[in-house]
Amino acid sequence: MKDLIELMAKTLVEDPLAVSVEEKQVDDVTVYELRVAEKDLGRVIGREGRIAKAMRVIARSAAARMGKKATIEIID
């Protein structure tokens, strides 16, 4: 799952080397903290948060297939 989120982010940004994903467990939900370069933050969030929402839906769907819960937090 971590690799999936990293792949999605790296395809969107100009500086793929600055992309990092950290996995944390909060209650029964796995939270993936996504960090990108400051100049790429808008690319990952998108207009009105559309790209971020889409990434969260993909992560939630992939986790649900494994019987888990997951979400993405974009850290600035």
TIGU-469099 format. One record per residue: residue number from 0; residue in one letter; x, y, z of N, C-alpha, C, O in turn. Coordinates in steps of 0.001 Angstrom, whole numbers, plus 500000, padded with zeros to 6 digits. Layout:
BEGIN
seq | type | n.X | n.Y | n.Z | ca.X | ca.Y | ca.Z | c.X | c.Y | c.Z | o.X | o.Y | o.Z
NUM | A | X | Y | Z | X | Y | Z | X | Y | Z | X | Y | Z .
...
REM end
This chain:
BEGIN
seq | type | n.X | n.Y | n.Z | ca.X | ca.Y | ca.Z | c.X | c.Y | c.Z | o.X | o.Y | o.Z
0 | M | 500829 | 498807 | 500000 | 500000 | 500000 | 500000 | 500874 | 501257 | 500000 | 500599 | 502223 | 499288 .
1 | K | 501914 | 501220 | 500803 | 502842 | 502346 | 500875 | 503453 | 502611 | 499500 | 503613 | 503763 | 499097 .
2 | D | 503789 | 501551 | 498792 | 504367 | 501685 | 497455 | 503369 | 502288 | 496469 | 503748 | 503078 | 495604 .
3 | L | 502113 | 501920 | 496596 | 501063 | 502455 | 495724 | 500936 | 503962 | 495902 | 500871 | 504701 | 494919 .
4 | I | 500900 | 504418 | 497139 | 500765 | 505844 | 497421 | 501996 | 506603 | 496922 | 501882 | 507688 | 496352 .
5 | E | 503152 | 506025 | 497142 | 504392 | 506644 | 496683 | 504404 | 506747 | 495155 | 504810 | 507772 | 494609 .
6 | L | 503973 | 505715 | 494479 | 503920 | 505715 | 493014 | 502966 | 506781 | 492494 | 503299 | 507505 | 491556 .
7 | M | 501781 | 506884 | 493094 | 500818 | 507892 | 492670 | 501400 | 509294 | 492836 | 501276 | 510130 | 491941 .
8 | A | 502029 | 509547 | 493966 | 502589 | 510877 | 494236 | 503749 | 511191 | 493297 | 503849 | 512308 | 492791 .
9 | K | 504615 | 510227 | 493061 | 505789 | 510465 | 492216 | 505402 | 510783 | 490777 | 506118 | 511516 | 490095 .
10 | T | 504286 | 510244 | 490309 | 503860 | 510538 | 488941 | 503283 | 511945 | 488813 | 503201 | 512480 | 487707 .
11 | L | 502883 | 512549 | 489928 | 502270 | 513871 | 489894 | 503261 | 515019 | 490057 | 503016 | 516114 | 489551 .
12 | V | 504362 | 514793 | 490746 | 505256 | 515881 | 491150 | 506411 | 516096 | 490170 | 506713 | 515242 | 489337 .
13 | E | 507045 | 517267 | 490299 | 508229 | 517573 | 489495 | 509489 | 516996 | 490119 | 510438 | 516666 | 489409 .
14 | D | 509506 | 516871 | 491451 | 510675 | 516378 | 492181 | 510340 | 515056 | 492873 | 510029 | 515053 | 494064 .
15 | P | 510396 | 513932 | 492148 | 510014 | 512644 | 492736 | 510938 | 512168 | 493855 | 510541 | 511324 | 494659 .
16 | L | 512156 | 512690 | 493922 | 513075 | 512280 | 494985 | 512658 | 512824 | 496348 | 513073 | 512295 | 497379 .
17 | A | 511840 | 513875 | 496361 | 511396 | 514483 | 497614 | 510159 | 513799 | 498199 | 509718 | 514150 | 499294 .
18 | V | 509603 | 512839 | 497486 | 508397 | 512144 | 497954 | 508767 | 511103 | 499000 | 509663 | 510284 | 498795 .
19 | S | 508053 | 511149 | 500134 | 508243 | 510119 | 501153 | 506889 | 509797 | 501787 | 506032 | 510667 | 501934 .
20 | V | 506721 | 508544 | 502153 | 505480 | 508078 | 502760 | 505827 | 507357 | 504053 | 506670 | 506460 | 504074 .
21 | E | 505166 | 507764 | 505127 | 505367 | 507140 | 506431 | 504059 | 506490 | 506860 | 502985 | 507061 | 506670 .
22 | E | 504145 | 505319 | 507429 | 502955 | 504563 | 507831 | 502804 | 504613 | 509347 | 503747 | 504316 | 510081 .
23 | K | 501608 | 504991 | 509816 | 501323 | 505032 | 511253 | 499984 | 504359 | 511515 | 499077 | 504405 | 510684 .
24 | Q | 499878 | 503747 | 512655 | 498638 | 503077 | 513042 | 497926 | 503932 | 514091 | 498485 | 504198 | 515155 .
25 | V | 496695 | 504363 | 513798 | 495884 | 505136 | 514729 | 494588 | 504374 | 514924 | 493763 | 504280 | 514015 .
26 | D | 494419 | 503829 | 516122 | 493289 | 502941 | 516424 | 493278 | 501794 | 515412 | 494253 | 501047 | 515331 .
27 | D | 492209 | 501638 | 514646 | 492144 | 500553 | 513666 | 492378 | 501043 | 512234 | 492143 | 500310 | 511273 .
28 | V | 492842 | 502286 | 512103 | 493075 | 502885 | 510787 | 494568 | 503082 | 510550 | 495279 | 503585 | 511420 .
29 | T | 495035 | 502687 | 509384 | 496420 | 502942 | 508999 | 496460 | 504297 | 508308 | 495766 | 504524 | 507317 .
30 | V | 497281 | 505192 | 508845 | 497414 | 506536 | 508288 | 498740 | 506619 | 507560 | 499792 | 506337 | 508134 .
31 | Y | 498689 | 507006 | 506294 | 499898 | 507178 | 505504 | 500167 | 508672 | 505387 | 499370 | 509417 | 504816 .
32 | E | 501297 | 509099 | 505934 | 501677 | 510509 | 505884 | 502528 | 510739 | 504641 | 503623 | 510190 | 504514 .
33 | L | 502018 | 511548 | 503738 | 502683 | 511830 | 502469 | 503372 | 513179 | 502554 | 502752 | 514192 | 502878 .
34 | R | 504668 | 513178 | 502257 | 505437 | 514422 | 502228 | 506007 | 514613 | 500829 | 506564 | 513689 | 500235 .
35 | V | 505856 | 515835 | 500315 | 506415 | 516191 | 499006 | 507122 | 517531 | 499147 | 506992 | 518207 | 500168 .
36 | A | 507870 | 517912 | 498116 | 508527 | 519220 | 498113 | 507447 | 520309 | 498180 | 506336 | 520130 | 497682 .
37 | E | 507795 | 521425 | 498799 | 506826 | 522512 | 498980 | 506257 | 523003 | 497651 | 505078 | 523346 | 497568 .
38 | K | 507086 | 523037 | 496618 | 506620 | 523516 | 495311 | 505644 | 522543 | 494652 | 504898 | 522935 | 493755 .
39 | D | 505637 | 521283 | 495082 | 504762 | 520267 | 494501 | 503488 | 520032 | 495306 | 502663 | 519201 | 494928 .
40 | L | 503323 | 520748 | 496397 | 502168 | 520543 | 497268 | 500852 | 520763 | 496519 | 499907 | 519990 | 496680 .
41 | G | 500791 | 521802 | 495714 | 499576 | 522085 | 494943 | 499251 | 521015 | 493927 | 498081 | 520741 | 493658 .
42 | R | 500279 | 520407 | 493360 | 500059 | 519338 | 492385 | 499437 | 518105 | 493035 | 498619 | 517420 | 492421 .
43 | V | 499820 | 517827 | 494263 | 499311 | 516644 | 494959 | 497910 | 516893 | 495511 | 497088 | 515978 | 495568 .
44 | I | 497643 | 518122 | 495914 | 496323 | 518447 | 496459 | 495312 | 518661 | 495336 | 494194 | 518152 | 495403 .
45 | G | 495698 | 519408 | 494310 | 494806 | 519645 | 493187 | 493788 | 520729 | 493471 | 493659 | 521199 | 494601 .
46 | R | 493067 | 521121 | 492432 | 492028 | 522143 | 492584 | 490928 | 521630 | 493480 | 490368 | 520555 | 493260 .
47 | E | 490626 | 522426 | 494502 | 489586 | 522093 | 495476 | 489820 | 520724 | 496115 | 488882 | 520094 | 496602 .
48 | G | 491071 | 520268 | 496111 | 491411 | 519006 | 496764 | 491003 | 517760 | 496010 | 490927 | 516680 | 496595 .
49 | R | 490740 | 517891 | 494730 | 490235 | 516753 | 493950 | 491243 | 515609 | 493841 | 490872 | 514442 | 493963 .
50 | I | 492502 | 515938 | 493614 | 493510 | 514885 | 493467 | 493724 | 514182 | 494805 | 493827 | 512957 | 494860 .
51 | A | 493791 | 514965 | 495883 | 493962 | 514371 | 497212 | 492790 | 513456 | 497552 | 492985 | 512368 | 498095 .
52 | K | 491583 | 513893 | 497234 | 490393 | 513068 | 497485 | 490463 | 511771 | 496685 | 490154 | 510700 | 497207 .
53 | A | 490868 | 511864 | 495424 | 490962 | 510673 | 494575 | 492004 | 509699 | 495118 | 491783 | 508488 | 495125 .
54 | M | 493138 | 510228 | 495572 | 494169 | 509360 | 496148 | 493656 | 508661 | 497406 | 493948 | 507487 | 497636 .
55 | R | 492891 | 509391 | 498218 | 492321 | 508792 | 499436 | 491317 | 507696 | 499104 | 491267 | 506668 | 499779 .
56 | V | 490519 | 507916 | 498065 | 489535 | 506902 | 497645 | 490251 | 505636 | 497182 | 489838 | 504527 | 497524 .
57 | I | 491311 | 505796 | 496413 | 492078 | 504640 | 495940 | 492692 | 503887 | 497119 | 492641 | 502658 | 497168 .
58 | A | 493273 | 504629 | 498073 | 493879 | 503999 | 499245 | 492831 | 503278 | 500081 | 493060 | 502162 | 500547 .
59 | R | 491676 | 503922 | 500269 | 490601 | 503313 | 501048 | 490092 | 502039 | 500382 | 489837 | 501039 | 501053 .
60 | S | 489946 | 502080 | 499068 | 489457 | 500917 | 498320 | 490450 | 499763 | 498371 | 490062 | 498611 | 498564 .
61 | A | 491733 | 500076 | 498198 | 492757 | 499023 | 498250 | 492818 | 498401 | 499639 | 492983 | 497188 | 499769 .
62 | A | 492686 | 499216 | 500670 | 492720 | 498704 | 502043 | 491476 | 497853 | 502330 | 491562 | 496827 | 503004 .
63 | A | 490338 | 498282 | 501818 | 489096 | 497539 | 502045 | 489169 | 496141 | 501438 | 488607 | 495192 | 501985 .
64 | R | 489862 | 496019 | 500307 | 490025 | 494696 | 499686 | 490808 | 493753 | 500580 | 490659 | 492534 | 500495 .
65 | M | 491662 | 494337 | 501456 | 492455 | 493529 | 502385 | 491797 | 493445 | 503761 | 492364 | 492879 | 504695 .
66 | G | 490591 | 494016 | 503879 | 489879 | 493977 | 505150 | 490421 | 494961 | 506179 | 490301 | 494731 | 507382 .
67 | K | 491013 | 496044 | 505716 | 491595 | 497050 | 506604 | 491028 | 498421 | 506290 | 490244 | 498579 | 505354 .
68 | K | 491429 | 499415 | 507079 | 491041 | 500802 | 506840 | 492303 | 501625 | 506689 | 493287 | 501417 | 507399 .
69 | A | 492262 | 502569 | 505749 | 493447 | 503402 | 505509 | 493028 | 504779 | 505025 | 491956 | 504956 | 504445 .
70 | T | 493899 | 505751 | 505276 | 493708 | 507100 | 504774 | 495070 | 507740 | 504518 | 496102 | 507241 | 504969 .
71 | I | 495054 | 508838 | 503796 | 496282 | 509562 | 503478 | 496207 | 510956 | 504076 | 495201 | 511648 | 503921 .
72 | E | 497265 | 511369 | 504757 | 497403 | 512741 | 505224 | 498551 | 513372 | 504481 | 499643 | 512806 | 504429 .
73 | I | 498324 | 514537 | 503904 | 499380 | 515246 | 503196 | 499999 | 516243 | 504166 | 499334 | 517167 | 504636 .
74 | I | 501274 | 516043 | 504457 | 501977 | 516863 | 505432 | 502735 | 517956 | 504690 | 503453 | 517687 | 503727 .
75 | D | 502564 | 519206 | 505156 | 503303 | 520300 | 504513 | 504477 | 520743 | 505344 | 505204 | 521653 | 504948 .
REM end
